Amino acid sequence: MTEEKDRAQRAREQVAAMRSFYTHLFTYIIVNLGLFLINLFTRRDSGSWWFYWPLFGWGIGLASHGFSVFGAYGLFGQEWEEKQVKKLLDKQEKQAGEPKL
C-alpha cells in the first residue's frame, strides 16, 4: 500500500511540475508577443529591433525548465521506452503463438 501511495505522490508532483511549466510557457508567449508589438509600433523612433533579446534570454530559462520537467528526451522518456518494449514483446508473443506456414 505504501508503494502505491508513493507512486500517487510522485504522479501528483509530476503533474504539478508540468502545470508550472505550461504556465511559464503561456506567460513567455504572452509577454514576448507584447514586447514584439511594443517594438513594432515604437521602431520608427529608434529604428532597431530589440524584442528578440528578451525572447532569447528568457527562452534559455524556459528550455531549462522544460528539461527539468520532461527530461532531456522529452517525449521519448522512460515511460515511452517502457510502452515500446511492451508493444514489441506483445508482438513477439503474438507471432510465436501463430502457426507457421
Chimera marker file (.cmm) of the C-alpha trace (Angstrom):
<marker_set name="trace">
<marker id="1" x="0.000" y="0.000" z="0.000" r="1" g="1" b="0" radius="0.5"/>
<marker id="2" x="2.878" y="2.370" z="0.752" r="1" g="1" b="0" radius="0.5"/>
<marker id="3" x="4.347" y="1.815" z="-2.708" r="1" g="1" b="0" radius="0.5"/>
<marker id="4" x="1.012" y="2.771" z="-4.271" r="1" g="1" b="0" radius="0.5"/>
<marker id="5" x="0.870" y="5.966" z="-2.176" r="1" g="1" b="0" radius="0.5"/>
<marker id="6" x="4.450" y="6.807" z="-3.184" r="1" g="1" b="0" radius="0.5"/>
<marker id="7" x="3.592" y="6.376" z="-6.870" r="1" g="1" b="0" radius="0.5"/>
<marker id="8" x="0.494" y="8.533" z="-6.483" r="1" g="1" b="0" radius="0.5"/>
<marker id="9" x="2.529" y="11.229" z="-4.730" r="1" g="1" b="0" radius="0.5"/>
<marker id="10" x="5.191" y="11.174" z="-7.485" r="1" g="1" b="0" radius="0.5"/>
<marker id="11" x="2.449" y="11.423" z="-10.103" r="1" g="1" b="0" radius="0.5"/>
<marker id="12" x="0.922" y="14.437" z="-8.323" r="1" g="1" b="0" radius="0.5"/>
<marker id="13" x="4.343" y="16.103" z="-8.158" r="1" g="1" b="0" radius="0.5"/>
<marker id="14" x="4.939" y="15.449" z="-11.862" r="1" g="1" b="0" radius="0.5"/>
<marker id="15" x="1.544" y="16.917" z="-12.779" r="1" g="1" b="0" radius="0.5"/>
<marker id="16" x="2.257" y="19.993" z="-10.632" r="1" g="1" b="0" radius="0.5"/>
<marker id="17" x="5.640" y="20.422" z="-12.345" r="1" g="1" b="0" radius="0.5"/>
<marker id="18" x="4.005" y="20.099" z="-15.765" r="1" g="1" b="0" radius="0.5"/>
<marker id="19" x="1.348" y="22.668" z="-14.836" r="1" g="1" b="0" radius="0.5"/>
<marker id="20" x="4.107" y="25.023" z="-13.682" r="1" g="1" b="0" radius="0.5"/>
<marker id="21" x="5.945" y="24.594" z="-16.991" r="1" g="1" b="0" radius="0.5"/>
<marker id="22" x="2.828" y="25.222" z="-19.098" r="1" g="1" b="0" radius="0.5"/>
<marker id="23" x="2.056" y="28.346" z="-17.046" r="1" g="1" b="0" radius="0.5"/>
<marker id="24" x="5.630" y="29.503" z="-17.652" r="1" g="1" b="0" radius="0.5"/>
<marker id="25" x="5.272" y="28.790" z="-21.389" r="1" g="1" b="0" radius="0.5"/>
<marker id="26" x="1.966" y="30.690" z="-21.627" r="1" g="1" b="0" radius="0.5"/>
<marker id="27" x="3.450" y="33.681" z="-19.789" r="1" g="1" b="0" radius="0.5"/>
<marker id="28" x="6.514" y="33.580" z="-22.056" r="1" g="1" b="0" radius="0.5"/>
<marker id="29" x="4.361" y="33.672" z="-25.179" r="1" g="1" b="0" radius="0.5"/>
<marker id="30" x="2.055" y="36.461" z="-23.976" r="1" g="1" b="0" radius="0.5"/>
<marker id="31" x="4.820" y="38.716" z="-22.624" r="1" g="1" b="0" radius="0.5"/>
<marker id="32" x="7.080" y="38.256" z="-25.639" r="1" g="1" b="0" radius="0.5"/>
<marker id="33" x="4.202" y="38.872" z="-28.025" r="1" g="1" b="0" radius="0.5"/>
<marker id="34" x="3.564" y="42.109" z="-26.136" r="1" g="1" b="0" radius="0.5"/>
<marker id="35" x="7.241" y="43.068" z="-26.366" r="1" g="1" b="0" radius="0.5"/>
<marker id="36" x="7.198" y="42.360" z="-30.094" r="1" g="1" b="0" radius="0.5"/>
<marker id="37" x="4.148" y="44.594" z="-30.569" r="1" g="1" b="0" radius="0.5"/>
<marker id="38" x="5.723" y="47.381" z="-28.496" r="1" g="1" b="0" radius="0.5"/>
<marker id="39" x="8.893" y="47.110" z="-30.565" r="1" g="1" b="0" radius="0.5"/>
<marker id="40" x="6.893" y="47.049" z="-33.802" r="1" g="1" b="0" radius="0.5"/>
<marker id="41" x="4.961" y="50.215" z="-33.006" r="1" g="1" b="0" radius="0.5"/>
<marker id="42" x="7.883" y="52.145" z="-31.491" r="1" g="1" b="0" radius="0.5"/>
<marker id="43" x="10.501" y="51.084" z="-34.032" r="1" g="1" b="0" radius="0.5"/>
<marker id="44" x="10.029" y="54.263" z="-36.032" r="1" g="1" b="0" radius="0.5"/>
<marker id="45" x="11.603" y="56.190" z="-33.170" r="1" g="1" b="0" radius="0.5"/>
<marker id="46" x="14.656" y="54.005" z="-32.559" r="1" g="1" b="0" radius="0.5"/>
<marker id="47" x="14.869" y="52.232" z="-35.915" r="1" g="1" b="0" radius="0.5"/>
<marker id="48" x="16.059" y="48.949" z="-34.435" r="1" g="1" b="0" radius="0.5"/>
<marker id="49" x="14.660" y="45.594" z="-33.393" r="1" g="1" b="0" radius="0.5"/>
<marker id="50" x="15.327" y="44.662" z="-29.784" r="1" g="1" b="0" radius="0.5"/>
<marker id="51" x="12.442" y="42.300" z="-28.877" r="1" g="1" b="0" radius="0.5"/>
<marker id="52" x="14.470" y="39.190" z="-29.690" r="1" g="1" b="0" radius="0.5"/>
<marker id="53" x="16.941" y="39.783" z="-26.818" r="1" g="1" b="0" radius="0.5"/>
<marker id="54" x="14.449" y="39.067" z="-24.027" r="1" g="1" b="0" radius="0.5"/>
<marker id="55" x="12.905" y="36.364" z="-26.237" r="1" g="1" b="0" radius="0.5"/>
<marker id="56" x="16.281" y="34.628" z="-26.472" r="1" g="1" b="0" radius="0.5"/>
<marker id="57" x="17.317" y="35.142" z="-22.837" r="1" g="1" b="0" radius="0.5"/>
<marker id="58" x="14.024" y="34.028" z="-21.365" r="1" g="1" b="0" radius="0.5"/>
<marker id="59" x="13.903" y="31.192" z="-23.907" r="1" g="1" b="0" radius="0.5"/>
<marker id="60" x="17.045" y="29.719" z="-22.370" r="1" g="1" b="0" radius="0.5"/>
<marker id="61" x="15.362" y="29.702" z="-18.963" r="1" g="1" b="0" radius="0.5"/>
<marker id="62" x="12.183" y="28.219" z="-20.424" r="1" g="1" b="0" radius="0.5"/>
<marker id="63" x="14.159" y="25.472" z="-22.164" r="1" g="1" b="0" radius="0.5"/>
<marker id="64" x="15.965" y="24.561" z="-18.938" r="1" g="1" b="0" radius="0.5"/>
<marker id="65" x="12.612" y="24.494" z="-17.118" r="1" g="1" b="0" radius="0.5"/>
<marker id="66" x="11.287" y="22.153" z="-19.810" r="1" g="1" b="0" radius="0.5"/>
<marker id="67" x="14.306" y="19.865" z="-19.478" r="1" g="1" b="0" radius="0.5"/>
<marker id="68" x="13.867" y="19.729" z="-15.705" r="1" g="1" b="0" radius="0.5"/>
<marker id="69" x="10.195" y="18.764" z="-16.064" r="1" g="1" b="0" radius="0.5"/>
<marker id="70" x="10.239" y="16.482" z="-19.107" r="1" g="1" b="0" radius="0.5"/>
<marker id="71" x="13.839" y="15.315" z="-19.103" r="1" g="1" b="0" radius="0.5"/>
<marker id="72" x="16.366" y="15.577" z="-21.894" r="1" g="1" b="0" radius="0.5"/>
<marker id="73" x="14.389" y="13.197" z="-24.089" r="1" g="1" b="0" radius="0.5"/>
<marker id="74" x="11.022" y="14.878" z="-23.568" r="1" g="1" b="0" radius="0.5"/>
<marker id="75" x="8.503" y="12.762" z="-25.422" r="1" g="1" b="0" radius="0.5"/>
<marker id="76" x="10.904" y="9.832" z="-25.623" r="1" g="1" b="0" radius="0.5"/>
<marker id="77" x="11.460" y="9.362" z="-21.895" r="1" g="1" b="0" radius="0.5"/>
<marker id="78" x="11.456" y="6.245" z="-19.763" r="1" g="1" b="0" radius="0.5"/>
<marker id="79" x="7.678" y="5.836" z="-19.868" r="1" g="1" b="0" radius="0.5"/>
<marker id="80" x="7.709" y="5.917" z="-23.685" r="1" g="1" b="0" radius="0.5"/>
<marker id="81" x="10.502" y="3.324" z="-23.749" r="1" g="1" b="0" radius="0.5"/>
<marker id="82" x="8.573" y="1.004" z="-21.446" r="1" g="1" b="0" radius="0.5"/>
<marker id="83" x="5.471" y="1.223" z="-23.654" r="1" g="1" b="0" radius="0.5"/>
<marker id="84" x="7.538" y="0.444" z="-26.742" r="1" g="1" b="0" radius="0.5"/>
<marker id="85" x="9.166" y="-2.574" z="-25.070" r="1" g="1" b="0" radius="0.5"/>
<marker id="86" x="5.729" y="-3.862" z="-24.028" r="1" g="1" b="0" radius="0.5"/>
<marker id="87" x="4.418" y="-3.427" z="-27.598" r="1" g="1" b="0" radius="0.5"/>
<marker id="88" x="7.382" y="-5.294" z="-29.012" r="1" g="1" b="0" radius="0.5"/>
<marker id="89" x="7.048" y="-8.147" z="-26.506" r="1" g="1" b="0" radius="0.5"/>
<marker id="90" x="3.301" y="-8.421" z="-27.202" r="1" g="1" b="0" radius="0.5"/>
<marker id="91" x="4.016" y="-8.526" z="-30.932" r="1" g="1" b="0" radius="0.5"/>
<marker id="92" x="6.644" y="-11.232" z="-30.463" r="1" g="1" b="0" radius="0.5"/>
<marker id="93" x="4.275" y="-13.308" z="-28.291" r="1" g="1" b="0" radius="0.5"/>
<marker id="94" x="1.550" y="-12.975" z="-30.910" r="1" g="1" b="0" radius="0.5"/>
<marker id="95" x="3.930" y="-14.084" z="-33.671" r="1" g="1" b="0" radius="0.5"/>
<marker id="96" x="5.195" y="-17.024" z="-31.602" r="1" g="1" b="0" radius="0.5"/>
<marker id="97" x="1.612" y="-18.197" z="-30.995" r="1" g="1" b="0" radius="0.5"/>
<marker id="98" x="0.661" y="-18.132" z="-34.685" r="1" g="1" b="0" radius="0.5"/>
<marker id="99" x="1.098" y="-21.379" z="-36.631" r="1" g="1" b="0" radius="0.5"/>
<marker id="100" x="3.989" y="-21.324" z="-39.093" r="1" g="1" b="0" radius="0.5"/>
<marker id="101" x="3.131" y="-21.884" z="-42.734" r="1" g="1" b="0" radius="0.5"/>
<link id1="1" id2="2" r="1" g="1" b="0" radius="0.2"/>
<link id1="2" id2="3" r="1" g="1" b="0" radius="0.2"/>
<link id1="3" id2="4" r="1" g="1" b="0" radius="0.2"/>
<link id1="4" id2="5" r="1" g="1" b="0" radius="0.2"/>
<link id1="5" id2="6" r="1" g="1" b="0" radius="0.2"/>
<link id1="6" id2="7" r="1" g="1" b="0" radius="0.2"/>
<link id1="7" id2="8" r="1" g="1" b="0" radius="0.2"/>
<link id1="8" id2="9" r="1" g="1" b="0" radius="0.2"/>
<link id1="9" id2="10" r="1" g="1" b="0" radius="0.2"/>
<link id1="10" id2="11" r="1" g="1" b="0" radius="0.2"/>
<link id1="11" id2="12" r="1" g="1" b="0" radius="0.2"/>
<link id1="12" id2="13" r="1" g="1" b="0" radius="0.2"/>
<link id1="13" id2="14" r="1" g="1" b="0" radius="0.2"/>
<link id1="14" id2="15" r="1" g="1" b="0" radius="0.2"/>
<link id1="15" id2="16" r="1" g="1" b="0" radius="0.2"/>
<link id1="16" id2="17" r="1" g="1" b="0" radius="0.2"/>
<link id1="17" id2="18" r="1" g="1" b="0" radius="0.2"/>
<link id1="18" id2="19" r="1" g="1" b="0" radius="0.2"/>
<link id1="19" id2="20" r="1" g="1" b="0" radius="0.2"/>
<link id1="20" id2="21" r="1" g="1" b="0" radius="0.2"/>
<link id1="21" id2="22" r="1" g="1" b="0" radius="0.2"/>
<link id1="22" id2="23" r="1" g="1" b="0" radius="0.2"/>
<link id1="23" id2="24" r="1" g="1" b="0" radius="0.2"/>
<link id1="24" id2="25" r="1" g="1" b="0" radius="0.2"/>
<link id1="25" id2="26" r="1" g="1" b="0" radius="0.2"/>
<link id1="26" id2="27" r="1" g="1" b="0" radius="0.2"/>
<link id1="27" id2="28" r="1" g="1" b="0" radius="0.2"/>
<link id1="28" id2="29" r="1" g="1" b="0" radius="0.2"/>
<link id1="29" id2="30" r="1" g="1" b="0" radius="0.2"/>
<link id1="30" id2="31" r="1" g="1" b="0" radius="0.2"/>
<link id1="31" id2="32" r="1" g="1" b="0" radius="0.2"/>
<link id1="32" id2="33" r="1" g="1" b="0" radius="0.2"/>
<link id1="33" id2="34" r="1" g="1" b="0" radius="0.2"/>
<link id1="34" id2="35" r="1" g="1" b="0" radius="0.2"/>
<link id1="35" id2="36" r="1" g="1" b="0" radius="0.2"/>
<link id1="36" id2="37" r="1" g="1" b="0" radius="0.2"/>
<link id1="37" id2="38" r="1" g="1" b="0" radius="0.2"/>
<link id1="38" id2="39" r="1" g="1" b="0" radius="0.2"/>
<link id1="39" id2="40" r="1" g="1" b="0" radius="0.2"/>
<link id1="40" id2="41" r="1" g="1" b="0" radius="0.2"/>
<link id1="41" id2="42" r="1" g="1" b="0" radius="0.2"/>
<link id1="42" id2="43" r="1" g="1" b="0" radius="0.2"/>
<link id1="43" id2="44" r="1" g="1" b="0" radius="0.2"/>
<link id1="44" id2="45" r="1" g="1" b="0" radius="0.2"/>
<link id1="45" id2="46" r="1" g="1" b="0" radius="0.2"/>
<link id1="46" id2="47" r="1" g="1" b="0" radius="0.2"/>
<link id1="47" id2="48" r="1" g="1" b="0" radius="0.2"/>
<link id1="48" id2="49" r="1" g="1" b="0" radius="0.2"/>
<link id1="49" id2="50" r="1" g="1" b="0" radius="0.2"/>
<link id1="50" id2="51" r="1" g="1" b="0" radius="0.2"/>
<link id1="51" id2="52" r="1" g="1" b="0" radius="0.2"/>
<link id1="52" id2="53" r="1" g="1" b="0" radius="0.2"/>
<link id1="53" id2="54" r="1" g="1" b="0" radius="0.2"/>
<link id1="54" id2="55" r="1" g="1" b="0" radius="0.2"/>
<link id1="55" id2="56" r="1" g="1" b="0" radius="0.2"/>
<link id1="56" id2="57" r="1" g="1" b="0" radius="0.2"/>
<link id1="57" id2="58" r="1" g="1" b="0" radius="0.2"/>
<link id1="58" id2="59" r="1" g="1" b="0" radius="0.2"/>
<link id1="59" id2="60" r="1" g="1" b="0" radius="0.2"/>
<link id1="60" id2="61" r="1" g="1" b="0" radius="0.2"/>
<link id1="61" id2="62" r="1" g="1" b="0" radius="0.2"/>
<link id1="62" id2="63" r="1" g="1" b="0" radius="0.2"/>
<link id1="63" id2="64" r="1" g="1" b="0" radius="0.2"/>
<link id1="64" id2="65" r="1" g="1" b="0" radius="0.2"/>
<link id1="65" id2="66" r="1" g="1" b="0" radius="0.2"/>
<link id1="66" id2="67" r="1" g="1" b="0" radius="0.2"/>
<link id1="67" id2="68" r="1" g="1" b="0" radius="0.2"/>
<link id1="68" id2="69" r="1" g="1" b="0" radius="0.2"/>
<link id1="69" id2="70" r="1" g="1" b="0" radius="0.2"/>
<link id1="70" id2="71" r="1" g="1" b="0" radius="0.2"/>
<link id1="71" id2="72" r="1" g="1" b="0" radius="0.2"/>
<link id1="72" id2="73" r="1" g="1" b="0" radius="0.2"/>
<link id1="73" id2="74" r="1" g="1" b="0" radius="0.2"/>
<link id1="74" id2="75" r="1" g="1" b="0" radius="0.2"/>
<link id1="75" id2="76" r="1" g="1" b="0" radius="0.2"/>
<link id1="76" id2="77" r="1" g="1" b="0" radius="0.2"/>
<link id1="77" id2="78" r="1" g="1" b="0" radius="0.2"/>
<link id1="78" id2="79" r="1" g="1" b="0" radius="0.2"/>
<link id1="79" id2="80" r="1" g="1" b="0" radius="0.2"/>
<link id1="80" id2="81" r="1" g="1" b="0" radius="0.2"/>
<link id1="81" id2="82" r="1" g="1" b="0" radius="0.2"/>
<link id1="82" id2="83" r="1" g="1" b="0" radius="0.2"/>
<link id1="83" id2="84" r="1" g="1" b="0" radius="0.2"/>
<link id1="84" id2="85" r="1" g="1" b="0" radius="0.2"/>
<link id1="85" id2="86" r="1" g="1" b="0" radius="0.2"/>
<link id1="86" id2="87" r="1" g="1" b="0" radius="0.2"/>
<link id1="87" id2="88" r="1" g="1" b="0" radius="0.2"/>
<link id1="88" id2="89" r="1" g="1" b="0" radius="0.2"/>
<link id1="89" id2="90" r="1" g="1" b="0" radius="0.2"/>
<link id1="90" id2="91" r="1" g="1" b="0" radius="0.2"/>
<link id1="91" id2="92" r="1" g="1" b="0" radius="0.2"/>
<link id1="92" id2="93" r="1" g="1" b="0" radius="0.2"/>
<link id1="93" id2="94" r="1" g="1" b="0" radius="0.2"/>
<link id1="94" id2="95" r="1" g="1" b="0" radius="0.2"/>
<link id1="95" id2="96" r="1" g="1" b="0" radius="0.2"/>
<link id1="96" id2="97" r="1" g="1" b="0" radius="0.2"/>
<link id1="97" id2="98" r="1" g="1" b="0" radius="0.2"/>
<link id1="98" id2="99" r="1" g="1" b="0" radius="0.2"/>
<link id1="99" id2="100" r="1" g="1" b="0" radius="0.2"/>
<link id1="100" id2="101" r="1" g="1" b="0" radius="0.2"/>
</marker_set>
